């Protein structure tokens, strides 16, 4: 359980609340936009009780990653 908690803590350590502007749009902090490479084509992906924002090209590359790797990781997470 400790490894699981440590992994989740690391994954969510950069999470931040995102304020809304006057038109109800979510404002993503510049630091996080830079980190994720969010420039133009951004995809919003449902991830359980959360949403992920992806640079379209980065997500395409991530989708090509090994399914075995995702299967092993998903077995350790309880989210």
Beta strands, then each sheet from edge to edge (+ up, - down):
strand 1: 42-47
strand 2: 50-55
sheet 1: 1+ 2-
end
